[in-house]
Amino acid sequence: MIDYIVNPELSALEFINVLQRSGLAARRPISDMECIEGMLEGASLMVAAYDGDLLVGIARSVTDFHYCCYLSDLAVDQAYQRQGIGADLIARTQDELGDQCKLILLSAPAAVDYYPHIGFEHHPQAWVLGPDAIPKRKP
Ligand SMILES: CC(C)(COP(=O)(O)OP(=O)(O)OC[C@H]1O[C@@H](n2cnc3c(N)ncnc32)[C@H](O)[C@@H]1OP(=O)(O)O)[C@@H](O)C(=O)NCCC(=O)NCCS
């Protein structure tokens, strides 16, 4: 049986570990501890899935809870995938948000067919600005 906890106490190592077991670690800065700790401290909403004491899934979001919610990291341990845990993590994230709040995300290549399958709509007008895309202004 899987237990879900909203805003769990999570160490950087536990977070990295579930990213590794899911396969998402290849696309996250797991060797940059300052960044990983900042991702945990700056998250506004996290939902975790546990099998006993083992963290088997995580949804980490940045949100205002009313208008938009950026679902930055959705990861389920490979041994637990295709059991509905990812969809549950998203549903439980939505449960914490206001009625008008949209979920927004960037899909990992391996998950491009997942999101439409569970009801997400592809948005052709989405844009991303990388940290070095525009030269930084001098202070
Ligand atoms: C993508 C991921 C979060 C899905 O979690 P999950 O718990 O395995 O998915 P669920 O069990 O909730 O799947 C719900 C439905 O989507 C389907 N599905 C699952 N993964 C899928 C995929 N990669 N492509 C298409 N459909 C998929 C399931 O078969 C299920 O279908 P059904 O309702 O018709 O039976 C998980 O596979 C994962 O962690 N992947 C590696 C990390 C990653 O890519 N994360 C996304 C970052 S944006």
The ligand as an SDF file (V2000), in Angstrom:
LIG
                    3D

 48 50  0  0  0  0  0  0  0  0999 V2000
    6.4990    9.5450  -16.1270 C   0  0  0  0  0  0  0  0  0  0  0  0
    6.2250    8.9090  -14.7510 C   0  0  0  0  0  0  0  0  0  0  0  0
    6.2170    9.9840  -13.6730 C   0  0  0  0  0  0  0  0  0  0  0  0
    4.8520    8.2050  -14.8120 C   0  0  0  0  0  0  0  0  0  0  0  0
    4.5530    7.7110  -13.5230 O   0  0  0  0  0  0  0  0  0  0  0  0
    3.7800    6.3180  -13.3410 P   0  0  0  0  0  0  0  0  0  0  0  0
    3.4340    6.1760  -11.9010 O   0  0  0  0  0  0  0  0  0  0  0  0
    4.5960    5.2280  -13.9610 O   0  0  0  0  0  0  0  0  0  0  0  0
    2.5030    6.5320  -14.2480 O   0  0  0  0  0  0  0  0  0  0  0  0
    0.9960    6.0830  -13.9290 P   0  0  0  0  0  0  0  0  0  0  0  0
    1.0390    4.6750  -13.3980 O   0  0  0  0  0  0  0  0  0  0  0  0
    0.3280    7.1010  -13.1240 O   0  0  0  0  0  0  0  0  0  0  0  0
    0.3950    6.0640  -15.4060 O   0  0  0  0  0  0  0  0  0  0  0  0
   -0.9120    6.5200  -15.6940 C   0  0  0  0  0  0  0  0  0  0  0  0
   -1.2340    6.1010  -17.1090 C   0  0  0  0  0  0  0  0  0  0  0  0
   -0.2210    6.5740  -18.0110 O   0  0  0  0  0  0  0  0  0  0  0  0
    0.4100    5.4650  -18.6850 C   0  0  0  0  0  0  0  0  0  0  0  0
    1.8450    5.7520  -18.7810 N   0  0  0  0  0  0  0  0  0  0  0  0
    2.7620    5.6700  -17.8080 C   0  0  0  0  0  0  0  0  0  0  0  0
    3.9830    6.0580  -18.2720 N   0  0  0  0  0  0  0  0  0  0  0  0
    3.7930    6.3820  -19.5700 C   0  0  0  0  0  0  0  0  0  0  0  0
    4.6820    6.8460  -20.5870 C   0  0  0  0  0  0  0  0  0  0  0  0
    5.9910    7.0700  -20.3540 N   0  0  0  0  0  0  0  0  0  0  0  0
    4.1520    7.0900  -21.8120 N   0  0  0  0  0  0  0  0  0  0  0  0
    2.8370    6.8970  -22.0550 C   0  0  0  0  0  0  0  0  0  0  0  0
    1.9500    6.4560  -21.1270 N   0  0  0  0  0  0  0  0  0  0  0  0
    2.4310    6.1860  -19.8960 C   0  0  0  0  0  0  0  0  0  0  0  0
    0.1190    4.2670  -17.8110 C   0  0  0  0  0  0  0  0  0  0  0  0
    0.1550    3.0650  -18.5420 O   0  0  0  0  0  0  0  0  0  0  0  0
   -1.2570    4.5850  -17.2930 C   0  0  0  0  0  0  0  0  0  0  0  0
   -2.2040    4.3190  -18.3110 O   0  0  0  0  0  0  0  0  0  0  0  0
   -3.7080    3.7790  -17.9800 P   0  0  0  0  0  0  0  0  0  0  0  0
   -4.3140    4.7810  -17.0150 O   0  0  0  0  0  0  0  0  0  0  0  0
   -4.3660    3.7700  -19.3220 O   0  0  0  0  0  0  0  0  0  0  0  0
   -3.5220    2.4320  -17.3630 O   0  0  0  0  0  0  0  0  0  0  0  0
    7.2710    7.8210  -14.4300 C   0  0  0  0  0  0  0  0  0  0  0  0
    7.2990    6.8750  -15.4820 O   0  0  0  0  0  0  0  0  0  0  0  0
    8.6610    8.3590  -14.2230 C   0  0  0  0  0  0  0  0  0  0  0  0
    9.0320    8.7320  -13.1030 O   0  0  0  0  0  0  0  0  0  0  0  0
    9.4510    8.3870  -15.3060 N   0  0  0  0  0  0  0  0  0  0  0  0
   10.8550    8.8010  -15.2300 C   0  0  0  0  0  0  0  0  0  0  0  0
   10.9820   10.2560  -14.8930 C   0  0  0  0  0  0  0  0  0  0  0  0
   10.2270   11.1570  -15.8540 C   0  0  0  0  0  0  0  0  0  0  0  0
   10.3710   11.0740  -17.0630 O   0  0  0  0  0  0  0  0  0  0  0  0
    9.4210   12.0300  -15.2380 N   0  0  0  0  0  0  0  0  0  0  0  0
    8.6860   13.0190  -15.9530 C   0  0  0  0  0  0  0  0  0  0  0  0
    9.4760   14.2710  -15.8770 C   0  0  0  0  0  0  0  0  0  0  0  0
    8.6880   15.5620  -16.7620 S   0  0  0  0  0  0  0  0  0  0  0  0
  1  2  1  0
  2  3  1  0
  2  4  1  0
  2 36  1  0
  4  5  1  0
  5  6  1  0
  6  7  2  0
  6  8  1  0
  6  9  1  0
  9 10  1  0
 10 11  2  0
 10 12  1  0
 10 13  1  0
 13 14  1  0
 14 15  1  0
 15 16  1  0
 15 30  1  0
 16 17  1  0
 17 18  1  0
 17 28  1  0
 18 19  1  0
 18 27  1  0
 19 20  2  0
 20 21  1  0
 21 22  1  0
 21 27  2  0
 22 23  1  0
 22 24  2  0
 24 25  1  0
 25 26  2  0
 26 27  1  0
 28 29  1  0
 28 30  1  0
 30 31  1  0
 31 32  1  0
 32 33  2  0
 32 34  1  0
 32 35  1  0
 36 37  1  0
 36 38  1  0
 38 39  2  0
 38 40  1  0
 40 41  1  0
 41 42  1  0
 42 43  1  0
 43 44  2  0
 43 45  1  0
 45 46  1  0
 46 47  1  0
 47 48  1  0
M  END
$$$$
